[in-house]
Amino acid sequence: MVARARRLPHRPYRRPHRRPPGAVRDTLTLMGLPLLAVLALPAAFAGGGTRRWFGGRAESQRAEAQTAKDDAAAAFYELDTAQRDLRISIETIAAVDSSPAARRAVTDFEALGRRIDEVSHQYIGAVDAHDLDRDDLEASAAAQARTELSAAKNELGRVKQELDRFAEGLGPLLGKAETQLARLAPAVERARQALLAASNALDAARGSGLKADDLAARLATLGPELTRLNQGAGQHGVPQTLERAERVTREAEAVRAEADRLPERAAEISHRLVSLRTRAQALTTRTEQVEPVLSELRRRFTAACWQDLQGVPDQATESVRQAERKLAEGQTARDEQRWPDATALLSTVRALLNSTDEAVSAAGDRLRQLNAVQKDPQQEIERTRFAIRDAQRLAMAGRNTPDPRHARPLDDAVARLEQAITTLEGRHPDYWHFLTETEAVRQTVAHVVTQIREERGGGH
């Protein structure tokens, strides 16, 4: 802030109206002339008798000094006003921005403030040193006053230019700060409204008979955050308040959304409990049918075709029991309105039933596959050969010789198929080995086809 050791308001120079000095008045009386008549004599006494009698040079110097004084005062107030305005900008930046550039701007402004204090003291000193209203002001004193006041005005102007250049450089920082300040009030208001909406949604859920204790606990943790928002950015900082407002808004909106969906979620969990319980009962019935399937597999096919399925009935029975226990726990969690627990338990039940379903289905699928290949193995052979020939045609497309990277695995696939066919010979063919081999051959061929297409599609 500009130093104000002495406030000097501008006053235009006015000539004082004074009575003539006593000696002059006595002389006029002795001459026997009326005082007013003598005062009216043209050019009898320069300046109407209010100044000393050594001509107009002093008055001219006085007027020039007064003009210099007025100009210096105008420069002083202009600099003072600019500094005040810029201080507001600096305070705005400092409140919002903690970046190195912002801290440097604050430091530079403080340095400018010290420079402003120096030139202000120079100006005030020049004003205090010269009384331009003195009757006996000498021309030399007026000239010196004019020189010093003009120098003070020039220094004030130079510092004002420095201040203007500095202000121009603050544009990006100030724009960023003002943008954040413009966001502050709406962000805080959104947070307040989000908290209110969450509270109302929670009340509505409770009104429908739902406890929603977990949501109430989450909402309660936002209470201190609202208190900090109400305390304002002046205490906690603009960036921190903006971040807090946005976080409170997100969390409050999440609570509101879950509270709004709570009745639907409760109904959905109830429906899933019923559905999974029905599915568990159906799997119990299907599990009982696995043993007859295994008996037929044992009777008609070699051990290699069914040994890996021996444990399916016991595993399926145990999995269903576990699922039923989890269902009971899920029902308890539902009744106690422990929604996360109920959801997690139902997910576990679903996973158990899925794995059991796959194991139970595997026995029946194995029997169907073995029956089909036993009846007509040629169909499986032709299916595999077709896949190999199709891949070979693709490998030769646009080429005289195939790429070894493609030809070698396809040749190996042909050999592997022929070897699998030989396992069907004899009194006890291993049909399951044959099926797994043909499936593996087709997977290898599919991989080669994918590789060829990717290379050609990529411009190779």
C-alpha positions in Angstrom: 0.0 0.0 0.0 1.3 3.5 -0.8 2.8 5.1 2.3 0.6 7.9 3.6 2.7 9.9 6.0 0.7 12.9 4.9 -2.4 13.2 2.8 -2.1 16.3 0.5 -5.4 17.0 -1.2 -5.1 19.2 -4.3 -5.8 22.8 -3.9 -5.5 25.3 -6.8 -3.3 28.3 -6.0 -5.3 31.4 -5.0 -3.9 34.8 -4.3 -4.6 35.8 -0.7 -6.4 39.1 -0.1 -4.5 40.9 2.6 -4.3 44.5 3.9 -1.3 46.5 2.8 1.7 46.3 5.1 1.7 48.8 8.0 4.6 50.9 6.7 2.9 51.3 3.3 -0.4 52.1 4.9 1.3 54.9 7.1 3.0 56.4 4.1 -0.2 56.6 2.2 -1.9 58.3 5.1 0.9 60.9 5.4 0.5 61.6 1.7 -3.0 62.6 2.5 -4.5 60.2 -0.1 -7.5 58.1 0.7 -6.6 54.4 1.1 -9.1 53.1 -1.4 -8.1 55.7 -4.0 -4.5 54.8 -3.7 -5.3 51.1 -4.0 -7.1 51.8 -7.3 -4.1 53.5 -8.9 -3.0 51.5 -12.0 0.2 49.5 -11.6 1.0 51.4 -8.4 1.9 48.2 -6.6 2.2 45.0 -8.6 -0.2 42.3 -7.6 -2.6 44.6 -5.9 -0.1 45.0 -3.0 -0.3 41.3 -2.0 3.2 40.3 -3.1 6.7 41.7 -2.7 7.7 44.3 -5.3 10.4 42.5 -7.2 8.2 41.8 -10.4 6.4 38.9 -11.9 9.3 36.4 -12.2 8.6 34.9 -8.8 4.9 34.6 -9.6 5.7 32.8 -12.8 8.0 30.4 -11.0 5.3 29.9 -8.3 2.7 29.1 -10.9 5.0 26.6 -12.6 5.8 25.0 -9.3 2.1 24.7 -8.5 1.4 23.0 -11.8 4.3 20.6 -11.1 2.7 20.0 -7.7 -0.7 19.3 -9.2 0.8 16.9 -11.8 2.7 15.0 -9.1 -0.4 14.7 -7.0 -2.3 13.3 -9.9 0.5 10.8 -10.6 0.5 9.9 -6.9 -3.2 9.1 -6.7 -3.1 7.3 -10.1 -0.4 5.0 -8.8 -2.2 4.5 -5.5 -5.4 3.5 -7.2 -3.6 1.1 -9.5 -1.8 -0.5 -6.6 -5.1 -0.9 -4.7 -6.7 -2.6 -7.7 -3.8 -4.9 -8.3 -3.7 -5.9 -4.7 -7.2 -7.3 -5.1 -6.0 -9.3 -8.1 -3.0 -10.6 -6.2 -5.1 -11.6 -3.2 -7.5 -13.4 -5.5 -4.6 -15.4 -7.0 -3.1 -16.2 -3.7 -6.4 -17.5 -2.3 -6.9 -19.9 -5.2 -3.5 -20.8 -6.6 -0.6 -22.3 -4.7 1.6 -23.0 -7.8 5.2 -21.7 -8.1 4.0 -19.1 -10.6 1.4 -17.8 -8.2 3.9 -17.6 -5.3 6.4 -15.8 -7.6 3.7 -13.2 -8.5 3.0 -12.5 -4.8 6.7 -12.0 -4.2 7.1 -9.8 -7.2 4.2 -7.7 -6.1 5.7 -7.2 -2.6 8.9 -6.0 -4.3 6.9 -3.5 -6.4 5.2 -2.4 -3.2 8.6 -1.5 -1.7 9.5 0.4 -4.8 6.2 2.3 -4.7 6.9 3.2 -1.0 10.2 4.7 -2.0 8.8 7.0 -4.7 5.9 7.9 -2.6 8.2 9.1 0.2 10.1 11.1 -2.4 6.9 12.7 -3.5 5.7 13.5 0.0 9.1 14.8 1.0 9.1 17.2 -2.0 5.6 18.5 -1.1 6.5 19.0 2.6 9.8 20.8 1.7 8.1 23.6 -0.2 5.3 25.9 0.9 4.1 27.5 -2.4 1.6 29.7 -0.5 4.3 31.8 1.2 4.1 35.5 0.5 7.9 35.8 0.5 8.5 32.8 -1.8 11.7 33.5 -3.8 11.9 32.7 -7.5 14.8 30.4 -6.8 12.8 28.4 -4.2 9.9 28.1 -6.5 12.2 26.8 -9.3 13.7 24.3 -6.9 10.2 23.2 -5.8 9.2 22.8 -9.5 12.3 20.7 -10.2 11.8 18.4 -7.2 8.1 17.9 -7.8 8.6 17.2 -11.5 11.2 14.6 -10.6 8.8 13.0 -8.1 6.1 13.0 -10.7 8.4 11.3 -13.3 9.4 8.6 -10.8 5.8 8.0 -9.9 5.0 7.6 -13.6 7.9 5.2 -14.2 6.8 3.0 -11.3 3.2 3.1 -12.6 4.5 1.8 -15.9 6.2 -1.1 -14.1 3.0 -1.8 -12.2 1.0 -1.8 -15.5 3.4 -4.3 -17.1 3.3 -6.5 -14.1 -0.5 -6.4 -14.2 -0.6 -7.4 -17.9 1.6 -10.5 -17.1 -0.9 -11.6 -14.4 -3.6 -12.2 -17.0 -3.4 -16.1 -17.2 -3.1 -16.5 -13.4 -5.9 -14.1 -12.7 -8.2 -15.7 -15.3 -7.6 -19.2 -13.8 -8.2 -17.8 -10.3 -11.4 -16.1 -11.3 -12.7 -19.2 -13.0 -12.2 -21.2 -9.8 -13.9 -18.6 -7.8 -16.8 -18.5 -10.2 -17.1 -22.3 -9.7 -16.9 -22.1 -5.9 -20.4 -20.9 -4.9 -22.3 -23.2 -7.4 -20.1 -26.2 -6.3 -20.9 -25.6 -2.6 -24.6 -25.2 -3.3 -24.6 -28.4 -5.3 -23.1 -30.2 -2.4 -25.7 -28.9 0.0 -28.5 -29.9 -2.3 -27.1 -33.3 -2.9 -26.9 -33.9 0.9 -30.5 -32.7 1.3 -31.6 -35.0 -1.5 -29.8 -38.0 0.0 -31.3 -37.3 3.4 -34.8 -37.1 1.9 -34.3 -40.3 0.0 -33.1 -42.1 3.1 -36.2 -40.9 5.0 -38.4 -42.2 2.2 -36.7 -45.6 2.3 -37.1 -45.8 6.1 -40.7 -44.8 5.7 -41.3 -48.0 3.6 -40.0 -50.2 6.3 -36.3 -50.5 5.2 -33.6 -49.8 7.8 -30.8 -48.7 5.4 -28.3 -48.5 8.4 -25.3 -48.7 6.1 -26.5 -45.8 4.0 -27.3 -43.8 7.1 -23.8 -44.4 8.4 -22.3 -43.2 5.1 -24.4 -40.1 5.1 -23.4 -39.3 8.7 -19.8 -39.2 7.7 -20.6 -36.3 5.4 -21.9 -34.1 8.2 -18.4 -32.8 9.2 -17.7 -32.1 5.6 -20.8 -29.9 5.4 -19.6 -28.0 8.4 -16.3 -27.3 6.7 -18.1 -26.2 3.6 -20.2 -23.8 5.6 -17.0 -22.4 7.2 -16.0 -21.1 3.8 -13.0 -21.0 1.5 -11.5 -18.2 3.6 -10.7 -20.7 6.3 -10.0 -23.8 4.2 -8.8 -22.5 0.9 -10.5 -22.3 -2.5 -9.0 -25.4 -4.1 -9.6 -27.5 -1.0 -13.2 -26.2 -0.7 -13.8 -27.0 -4.4 -12.4 -30.5 -4.0 -14.4 -31.1 -0.8 -17.6 -29.8 -2.5 -17.2 -32.1 -5.5 -16.4 -35.1 -3.3 -19.4 -34.5 -1.0 -21.6 -34.1 -4.1 -20.4 -37.5 -5.5 -20.8 -39.4 -2.3 -24.2 -37.8 -1.4 -25.5 -38.6 -4.9 -24.3 -42.2 -4.5 -26.2 -42.5 -1.2 -29.3 -41.0 -2.7 -29.2 -43.3 -5.7 -28.9 -46.4 -3.5 -31.6 -45.2 -1.2 -33.9 -44.6 -4.2 -33.1 -48.1 -5.4 -33.4 -49.8 -2.1 -37.0 -51.0 -2.4 -36.2 -52.4 -5.8 -33.0 -54.0 -4.5 -34.9 -55.7 -1.6 -37.4 -57.1 -4.1 -34.7 -58.3 -6.4 -32.8 -60.1 -3.6 -36.1 -61.8 -2.5 -36.7 -62.9 -6.1 -33.1 -64.3 -6.5 -33.5 -66.2 -3.2 -36.6 -68.0 -4.6 -35.0 -68.6 -8.0 -31.8 -70.0 -6.6 -33.7 -72.2 -4.2 -35.7 -73.6 -7.1 -32.6 -74.2 -9.1 -30.9 -76.0 -6.2 -33.8 -78.3 -5.9 -33.7 -79.1 -9.6 -30.0 -79.8 -9.4 -30.6 -82.3 -6.6 -32.9 -84.2 -8.9 -30.5 -84.1 -11.8 -27.6 -85.2 -9.5 -29.6 -88.4 -8.7 -29.6 -89.2 -12.4 -25.8 -89.1 -12.8 -25.2 -92.5 -11.3 -27.4 -94.4 -13.9 -25.5 -92.5 -16.7 -22.1 -93.6 -15.2 -23.3 -97.2 -14.9 -24.1 -97.2 -18.7 -20.7 -95.7 -19.5 -18.9 -98.3 -17.4 -20.9 -101.1 -19.1 -20.4 -100.0 -22.7 -17.1 -98.1 -22.9 -13.5 -98.5 -21.7 -12.4 -97.0 -18.4 -10.6 -94.2 -20.1 -14.0 -92.9 -21.3 -15.5 -92.4 -17.9 -12.9 -92.5 -15.1 -12.7 -88.7 -14.8 -16.4 -88.6 -14.1 -16.4 -91.0 -11.2 -16.5 -88.3 -8.5 -19.3 -86.2 -10.1 -22.2 -87.5 -8.0 -20.5 -86.9 -4.6 -19.1 -83.6 -5.7 -22.5 -82.4 -7.0 -24.3 -83.5 -3.9 -21.8 -81.7 -1.6 -22.0 -78.5 -3.8 -25.8 -78.5 -3.6 -25.6 -78.8 0.2 -23.2 -75.9 0.4 -25.5 -73.8 -1.9 -28.5 -74.6 0.4 -26.5 -73.5 3.5 -25.5 -70.3 1.8 -29.1 -69.7 0.7 -30.2 -70.0 4.3 -27.6 -67.4 5.3 -28.7 -65.2 2.5 -32.3 -65.4 3.7 -31.2 -64.3 7.1 -29.2 -61.4 5.7 -32.2 -60.4 3.7 -34.5 -60.5 6.7 -32.0 -58.4 8.7 -31.6 -56.0 5.7 -27.9 -56.6 5.5 -28.0 -56.0 1.7 -24.3 -56.3 0.9 -24.0 -59.5 2.8 -27.1 -60.9 1.1 -25.8 -60.0 -2.3 -22.4 -61.6 -1.6 -24.0 -64.8 -0.4 -26.3 -65.1 -3.4 -23.3 -64.6 -5.7 -21.6 -67.5 -3.9 -24.7 -69.7 -4.3 -24.9 -68.9 -8.0 -21.2 -69.9 -8.5 -21.7 -73.2 -6.7 -24.8 -74.1 -8.7 -23.1 -73.2 -12.0 -20.2 -75.5 -11.3 -22.5 -78.2 -10.2 -24.6 -77.8 -13.3 -21.6 -78.2 -15.5 -20.4 -81.3 -13.7 -23.8 -83.0 -13.8 -24.2 -82.0 -17.5 -20.8 -83.5 -18.3 -21.9 -87.1 -17.7 -24.9 -86.8 -19.9 -22.9 -85.0 -22.6 -20.2 -87.6 -22.5 -22.7 -90.4 -23.1 -24.3 -88.6 -26.0 -20.9 -87.9 -27.7 -19.7 -91.5 -27.2 -22.9 -92.9 -28.6 -22.6 -90.7 -31.7 -19.0 -91.6 -32.5 -19.6 -95.3 -31.8 -22.5 -95.3 -34.2 -20.6 -93.2 -36.9 -17.0 -92.2 -36.3 -16.7 -91.2 -40.0 -18.7 -88.1 -39.4 -16.2 -86.8 -36.8 -13.3 -87.7 -39.1 -14.8 -85.9 -42.1 -15.6 -82.8 -40.0 -11.9 -82.6 -38.9 -10.5 -83.3 -42.4 -12.8 -80.5 -43.9 -11.3 -78.1 -41.4 -7.8 -79.1 -42.4 -8.4 -78.8 -46.1 -10.1 -75.4 -45.7 -7.0 -74.1 -43.8 -4.7 -75.6 -46.5 -6.6 -73.8 -49.3 -6.3 -70.5 -47.3 -2.6 -71.0 -46.8 -2.0 -71.5 -50.6 -4.2 -68.6 -51.7 -2.1 -66.3 -53.9 1.1 -68.4 -53.3 3.0 -71.1 -55.2 4.2 -72.6 -52.0 2.8 -72.2 -48.5 4.6 -70.3 -45.7 6.4 -72.9 -43.6 5.0 -71.3 -40.5 1.5 -72.3 -41.7 2.3 -75.5 -43.6 4.2 -77.3 -40.7 1.3 -77.2 -38.1 -1.2 -78.2 -40.8 0.9 -81.2 -41.8 1.2 -82.1 -38.1 -2.6 -81.9 -37.8 -3.0 -84.3 -40.7 -0.7 -86.8 -39.1 -2.3 -86.4 -35.7 -5.7 -87.1 -37.2 -4.5 -90.3 -38.9 -3.0 -91.4 -35.6 -6.3 -90.8 -33.8 -8.2 -92.8 -36.3 -6.0 -95.8 -35.5 -7.3 -95.7 -31.9 -10.7 -96.8 -33.2 -9.3 -100.2 -34.3 -9.4 -103.3 -32.1 -12.1 -104.8 -29.9 -12.2 -101.9 -27.3 -11.8 -98.6 -29.1 -11.0 -95.6 -27.0 -13.6 -93.3 -28.4 -13.1 -90.6 -25.8 -9.4 -90.3 -26.7 -10.4 -90.1 -30.4 -12.9 -87.3 -29.7 -10.4 -85.3 -27.6 -7.7 -85.7 -30.3 -10.0 -84.5 -33.2 -11.1 -81.6 -31.1 -7.5 -80.7 -30.4 -6.7 -80.9 -34.2 -9.5 -78.6 -35.0 -8.3 -76.0 -32.5 -4.8 -76.1 -33.9 -6.2 -75.6 -37.4 -8.4 -72.7 -36.2 -5.3 -71.0 -34.7 -3.4 -71.3 -38.0 -6.4 -69.8 -39.9 -6.6 -66.9 -37.5 -2.8 -66.3 -37.8 -3.0 -66.2 -41.7 -5.9 -63.8 -41.7 -4.3 -61.4 -39.2 -1.1 -61.3 -41.2 -2.8 -60.6 -44.5 -5.2 -58.1 -42.9 -2.1 -56.3 -41.5 -0.5 -56.0 -44.9 2.0 -58.9 -44.6 
